[in-house]
Amino acid sequence: MSKQAFVGTSVRGANRVSAKQRMLVVLSLGALLITSLSAQESKQEKPEQTPKATSATAPTVATASGVVRGVTEDGVSSFKGIPFAAAPVGELRWRPPQPATPWTGVREATEFGADCMQGRFGPPSAPGAPPERLPSEDCLFLNVWRPANASPGTKLPVMVWIYGGGFVFGSSAMPITSGTQFAKQGVVLVAANYRVGRFGFFAFPALSREHPGEPKGNYAYMDQIAALQWVKRNIAAFGGDPDNVTIFGFSAGGVSVHSLLVSPMARGLFHKAIVESGGSRDSVLTARPMSKDGVDPNYPVSAETIGINFARSMGIEGTDQAALAKLRALSAEQVLHGAPAQPGVSTPSYETTPVLDGKLVTETAETAYKAGRQPRVPIMLGSNSADTAGNRIKATTKEQLFARFGKWSDQAKAAYDPDGSTDLAAMISRANNDFGQAEPARFAAGAFAAKGSPAYLYRFSYVQSAVREQLRAGTPHGGEIPFVFGTLGTGGFGPPIPPTAEDQAVSRMAQSYWVNFAKTGDPNGTGLPPWPRYEPDKGLIFDFHPDGSAGAIPDPWKARLDVTQLATESGKRADF
């Protein structure tokens, strides 16, 4: 199909978050629902609060850009709002992150920096609540948590968190992902902002032509790489080991981990990887072509075409440098929201996705893994027992659902509905879980194991005690996060739920596995149920069971994942 066939269309995707992407974001915040008593009592989540400290007791660290002063509380020192790159504004909009401007004196690092530009998410603030922090284009800040007794030369393991949010939302300042508990376990935890939405992934012909030596399109990934470069240069001053860095991320953050694993620009910046509900197969937030339309069945509209249509929707004609200058002259709010929707006009929407630019993203993770081009690094990955993010498989009847498996429809029926009594909605939910998360995690684990890398595959099936009635299907997308971070009872979109002793025990166990992996590349440790390396021929899955125990078992979903794999590898992907 020609570019002209796409360019002539008014594109809602240039103006709004796509319906599929909004659904993904809603589901990606399932972890926050676990920490809420009810939607009726909900309120906007506030970033982690930092106690004030006197300059005499506050810790200071000299970074390459200048000295920062943080705060210490309960054995943990935190440093927040550290700029790791210059503000990507004006002529730096849609450019790779540039070096941060050095400062003289001591920079206070006790408050989070602004989140990157994004639409508001969640219910309005409760009456009397503190003013909400507003997002900004000036958002390239990171935060560091470390044990208070850490010092240069301590060489503690480093973990770098990459948040999720469908590439359209997200923050490094969420209380549910505070690094405090990791620091108490002897880890230096870093969380960095990265650009999202149209600020994070955008292409336009004039952009492709300017600064020909620079990577294009994937500004979110460039920010993530810039943060990892900052870690390499500076983390030793905080007591971290720049030669023992683990990246880990959830949802879009997990997709990012897969992309960084195969990006030539990220080589040497980390040494281990954890993917939480981050897929790995093409069509789930993976890269679209830069400029060619109609060549990828998963993403038939190229990034440049979407950019051209956005410009036209804003009254900007042409694709030259003058048009680009007008795009950069738009306000951040205009770039975020686009042109107002026209009454009675129905227009298509497109997901915000990475871009195959040929420098940073040279191929998708699935392509690289199939060809054996993944690095030989330890990897831990998995998903949750009700991980239905994306809602990409659709059907109105059982027959329609089974038909999407093609010549394997009978096998699908035997796997999903062996006695004919399974509810259709439950089957669709399970099929979405299998297609988007469980089977891709198994595929990636097998690919790394085949290269000789230590691979550890998990499923998180435990649900916090107080919300089991609401979450009967299992653990939702993101449900493992407060257990991994040790932030149960923190609260999200609503009042916090006090965790039970069993909840806390599962959290301690989960975080111990994550910490052990960061330290050694092996999650196992004293007092923990043994977690064997993944071996495809054995078909085991390490499950955090609903009853609070954990262990490796024959995967009860094997038949479902096997038929999903057959259909996926035959070319059947999402039902758009």
N, C-alpha and C positions, 0 to 999 in steps of 0.2 A: 504494500500500500504506500502511496506517495505521501511525502510530508505535507503537500498541499491539502490532502484529504483530511489531515488532522488539524492543520493550522487554521483552517477556516472556521473551526468550531469555537463557540464561546465556552470556556472551561470553568466550571464551578470549582474544580480542583485548584484553579489558580486563586480562588477566593475563599474557600472554606476547607476545613479538615474533612476528608472523605468520610462517608458513613462507616465504611469498613474500619478505617483508622480510628475513628471515635469509639467504635465498639472495642477495638483492641486496647485502647487506653482505658476504657471503663473496666475491662477485665484485668488489665495490668495493675489496677489499683485494688484488686481483690484482697490483698494483704491488709489494706487499711480498713476494709470492712470487717475483718476479723477483730480489729481493735475498737469497734464501735458497738454500742449497745443497741442502737436503732437509728434508722434514717431520720425519724422524727426528731431526734435529739441532736442531730449532727450539726457540726460547725466547721468552719474552715480550719484546716491544719496549720499550725504555726511552726516556724522553724525552731530547732533546738535553742533553748535560751542559755546564755553564757553568763556565769557569775562575774561580777566585777573583781578586779584584783589590783592591789597597789603595785606601783612600779618597782618597789623594793623586793617584792616576792614573785613578781611575774617572770616567767621564763623568756629568754631572748635567744634567737638563733640568727646567725648571719647567713643569708642566702646570697646568690650571685647578684641579685638586684638590690640588696640592702638588708638591713636588720629588721626582723619582725619580733613583736612582743605579744605573747599569748597569755594564757591563764591556766592555772593548775587547780584542780579540784579532785578530791578523792583518789589521789594517786595517778591521775591522768592529766597531761598537759595538752591543750588544744590550741591550734593556730588557725584562724579562720579568715576568709576573704583575702588570701594572698594572690596577687595578680601573677599569672604565669605567662601572660601575653598582653600585648597592647589591646586597647579597646577596638573591636572590629567595626568601626563606624566611619561614615564619610567615604573616602576613597578606599578604605580598608574593608568595606562591606563586600562580601563575596571574594575575599582574598585569603590566602593562607594566614594563620596567626603570625603576627610580627613580634619581635622581642618586646618584653615589658620595659617601660621606662624606668631606669634605676632611680632610687630615691636616697636622699641623705637623712641622717638622723635615724630615729626608730619609728617604724610604722606599727601602729596598733593593729593587732590581728585577733580581736576579741569578738567581732561581729561578722556574720556571713555577708558576702557580697551579693549583689543582685542576681536573681535567676535570669536565664536568657529569655529573650522575647518569646512569649507564648500566650495563648488564650487562657482566660481564667477557667479554672476547673474546680468543681465542688460547690457546695451550697454557700450562701452569703454568710458573712461573719455574724456572730451573735451580737446582740446589743451590748455595748460597753466593752467589746473586745478591742485589743490594741489595733492600730491601723495596719492594714495588710502591706507586706513588702511588695513593691511594684517591680515587675520584670523590666529589663533594659537590654539594649544592644551592648552596652558596656558590661559584660558579664563573665569574662574569662578569668574566673577566680577559682582557687582550690582551697581545701581545708586539710589539715593534718592533725591526727590524734596520735599520741605516743605515750608510753609509760613515763611518769614524771622523772624517774631516775635514769632515763636514757640520755646518752651523751654521744658526741662524735667518737666513732670507734666502737660503739656497742654492737653494731652490725646485726640489728634485729631484722627479721623478715618483714617485707613490705607487701601490703595488699593495696591495690588500686581499684576502687569501686567505680563502675560505669552504670549509671542509672537507666531505667527503662522509661517507657512513656510513648511508645509508638513512633519515636522520632519527631513528635510534635509537642510533647510536654516533658517535664522532668526537672529535678533539682538535686543538688548535692547538699542541701540544707534541711532535709527532712528528718524529723526526730526518729522515725522508724529505721533510718539507716545511719544513725550516729555511730561513730567509730569508738566510742568510749569503752564498750565491753571488749572489743578486739584489743585495744591498747592494754587493758587489764590482763590479757592473756599473752602479753609480750610481743605484740605486733605493732608496727607503724602503719596506720590506716590513712590512705589518701583518697579523697573524693573531689572530683573536678567537674565544673560545669562544661557543657559543650553546646554549641548552637543547635537549635532544633527548627523544625518546620522549614519555611522558605528561606530562612537565614542559614540553615544548616545544610540543605541540599538544594542547589539551584544551578541551572545552566542556561546560557544564552549565547548566541553566536559571537557577539563581540567579546564576551567573557572568554570564550574559547580561544580567541585570537590574541588577546592582550597577554603580556607576560608569558610568552610561550614556554618558558622553562618551568613554570609552576604547575602543580596539580590543579585540577578543576573539579568543581561540582560538589565534592564531598567535604564541605567545610566542617561538619560535625566530626568526621573522622580525623581531619587535620587538627582540630582542637584536642581530641583525645591523644593523638600522637605528640602534640606539643606538651601536653601535661606529662606524658611519660618521659619526654626529653627533660623536662624540668625535674622530674624525680631522679633521673640519672645524674643530673648535675648537682642537685641540692640535698637529696634525702640523707646522705651520710652526715650532714650537719645536724640533722634531727635524731641521729642514732640509728638510722635505717641502713640496710645493706643494698646498694644499687645493683649488686650481682645476685640478689635473691628477691625478685619482684614477681608477684602473682597478680594478674589482672582477673577481675571477676565482674560479671554483670548479669542482669536479669532482663528478660524480654528483649526490647530493642538494645539494651546494654549487652545481652547475651549474643544477639546478632552481631553487635559491634566486636565482641571478643572473637567470634568466628572470622570476621573480616580482617581483624588485626593479625590473626594467626597466619593468614595467607597474603598479607600485604607486604611487598618488598620494602616499603617505607617504615614499617614497624619492627623490622628484624633487629634483634639485639637489645630491644628495649624492655623485654620481660622474659621470664624463664619458666613460668607455669601459667595455666589458665583454668578458670572455672566458669562454666556456662550454666546459668539457671534459667530454664524455660526459654532458650534462645534459638530453637529450631536447628537449622543447618541446611535444609533443603531449599532449592530455588522456589521462588514465588511467595515466600513469607518474609516481607521487608528486605528482599535481596535486590541486587543492582539492576537497574534498567539501562538500556543503551543511551549513550550520550546524544547522538544526533540522528540515528537511523530509526525510522518508523516501520512497524510491521515485520520486524525480524525476530522478535522474541514473543512467543505466544503468552508468556506470563505478563509481560509489560510491552504491549504493542505500541504505546506512545512514548517517544523518546523524551529525555529530560529537556533538550533544547526546544522541542515543540511545546512542551508545557510552559517553558519560560517565555516563548514568543506569545503564546495565548494570554499569559498573565500580563505581559506588557500591553497587548492590545486592549485587554479589559480595563487597563488603567489609562487608556487614551494615548498610549505611546506606540507610534508606528515605526517600522524599520527595525533593522537588526545591527546597526552600526554603532560606533563609539558614542555618537550623539544620543542614540536611544539608551545605551547603557548609562550614560551620564544622567539621563532623566530618571532611570530606575533607581540609581543611587541617590538621587535628590528626593525620592519619596520619603515620607516620614516612616519611622519604624511601625507605627500603627497602620499606615497604609499597606506596607509590605505584609504585615501580619494578617490583616483582615481582607485586603483586596477591595475590589469595587463592590458596592452594595448589590445584593441580589435583585434582579428585575422581577416585578410581579408577573406571575403567570408563565415565567420562562423556566423550563426544566433543563438543566445543563449537567453534563457528566462530571464526576469527581475522580481524582486520582490520588493514590497514596503518595505520601512523602517517602521516597526511597533513596538509597545510595545510587551512585552513578558509575557505570563502567568508563572511567576516564583514561585508563591505560597507564597511569602512573601509580596512583595510590590503590585503586581498585582495578586490578588487571584481569581478574576472573572471580567468579563466585566461589564461596567456600565449597559447595557441593562439587563443582567442576574440579577444584584443586584436590579435594579429598579423593575423588574417584581416580585421579591421575597420580596419586601418591606424592603430591607436592607440599603436603603439610609438614611443618617442622617437627622434629623429634623432641617434644617437650611433654612433661606430665600433664594430663588433663583430667578434670573431674566435671561431670555434666549429668544433667537429668531434668526431670520435670515433675509435675504434681499429679495427684490422682484424679483431679477434675480440672485439668488445665486446658480449658476450651477457648483460649484467646484467639480472636480473629473471626470465628464463625464462618469459615471459608467453605465448608461443605454444607450444601442446602438440599433439602428434599421435602416433598409434601406427602409422600407415601413410602412405604417400605420398598416397594418395587422400584421406585425411582432411586432410592438410596443404593440398593444392590446393583442396579443397572450401571451406576457410575464406576463400578469395579470391572466392567467389561466381561471378558471371558472368565474372570474369576468371581462372577456374581454368586455362584453356588458356594464357593469357598467363603465369601463374605457373609452369606446367610448363615452358614454353619458357625462362623466365628462370632457374629453379633446377635444372632437370633436363633439359637439351635433348636428350641422347641416352639418357636413362633409366638411366644408370649411377651417378648420384650417390648416395652413402650417405644414408639417411634422417636419421641423427643430424647429419650435416654440414649438411643442408638446414635442419633445425630450428634449429641454431645460427645459421646465416646469416639465417634469417627473423627470429629474435629480435634479432640485431644490427640488421637493417634496420628493424624495427618500432620498437624502443626508442630507437635512437641515430642511425643513419646517415640515414634518411629525415627524421626530425624536425630534425636539424641542417641538412639541405638546405632543408627548408621554412622554417625560421627565417631562414637566410641569404637566401633569396629574398624573404622579407617585408621584411627590412631594406633589401635592395638596391632593392626597389620604391619605398621611401620616399626614396631618394637617399642612404642611409647607406653609408659604406664597410663592406663585409662581406667577410670572408676565411674561406673554408671549407677545412678540412684533414681528412686521414685519417692517422693515425699507424700505420704498418705495420712499423716497425723493432722487432726483438726483441733484447735484450741477448745478446751472442754465446754466453755460457756456458749459456744455458737454451733454445737454439733447438730442441733435441731434445724437451724437455718441452712446449714451446709451438709445436708445428708448425702449429696453426691460425692463429696470428698473435698480435698484441699484445692482451692481455686488458684488461678494464675497469680503468683506473687505471695501465696499463703505461707511459704517457707521463710520469707524475709525476716519477720520479727524473731523467729526462732534462731536463724543464723546470726543475726546481729545482737541477739540478747536484749531486745527492746520490747518484749511482751509487757503489756500494761502501760506503754507509752501513750497510747491514744492516737487516733488518726482523724477521720471525719466523724468525730463523736467522742463521748467520754471514754476514758480507758477502762478496759475490763481487767480486774485483778486476775492474774494467772494463778492456776492451781499449782500444787507441788508437782503434779505429773507434767503439766505444761512446762514448768521451769526445768524439770529434769530432761525433757526432750530438747529444750533449747540448749542446755549445757552440753548435751551429747552432740547435737548438730554443730554448734560452734566449735567444739573440740575437733571434730573431723575437718572443718574448714581451716582451723588454725594449724593443725598438724600437717595438712597438705601444703599450706603456705610455708611452713618451716622446712619440710623435707621432700615434698612431692609425693607423700604417702599419707593418706588420712588416718591410718591406724595408729593406735596408741594404747597405753596401759589402761585397763578397765573398760575399754570400748568393745562392743561386738565386732568381730573381725569382718573387714570389708575387703573381699578379694578383688584383684584386678579383673577387668572385664575380659572374658574370653568368649568370642561369638559362638563357638561350638558347644559351650556348656549352657548357654541360654539363661544365666542367672541375672537377677536384678537385686541390688541392695535397696531394701525398702524400709523407710521409717513408718512402721506399722501404725494403724489407727489406735491400737491399745497402748502405745507409748514405748513398745519394744522396737528393736531394729535387727536386721540381719539379711543375709543373702539367701534368696529363695529362687526356685524355678519360676520364670516370669509367667504369671497367670494370663497375661495379655498376649502371649506369644502368637497365638493363632490370628488375633486381630492385627498385630504388627506385621506379621508375615504377608497377609493379603494386602495390607496398606502399602507395604514395600513393593509388591508386584505391580499394583495399580500405579503407584507414583513413578516407578522407574520405567513404566510403559509410556509415560508422558501425560498421565492424568493428574492435573494439579488442582488448584482452587476453582470453585464454582463461582465465577464473578457474574 
